[in-house]
Amino acid sequence: MDRRNSGYTTRDLEMTMLYFGPETTMPLVSAVAAAVGVVLMFWRRVIAWTRAVIGRVFRRAGTRRPEASRAKPAAKGKAAGGH
């Protein structure tokens, strides 16, 4: 079939492929709304988790204690005077 005689061009096909009708967008929008609803139900926990992750990622070097200054726990058992 000759392209010039068919009446359709590549541009027509591109425009047809870009059409998103309600049967395409409604399931997508519904899934997005469900995800947003779950986030809003647990909003405080989401914020607390986000702050904890950001705090761990962006922890300043000055806030960590050096390894040498940490007190070692006493050994448990007979050598440490255990029961």
MODELLER restraints for C-alpha pairs under 7 A, 6 or more apart:
rsr = mdl.restraints
at = mdl.atoms
rsr.add(forms.Gaussian(group=physical.xy_distance, feature=features.Distance(at['CA:76:A'], at['CA:82:A']), mean=6.37, stdev=0.5))
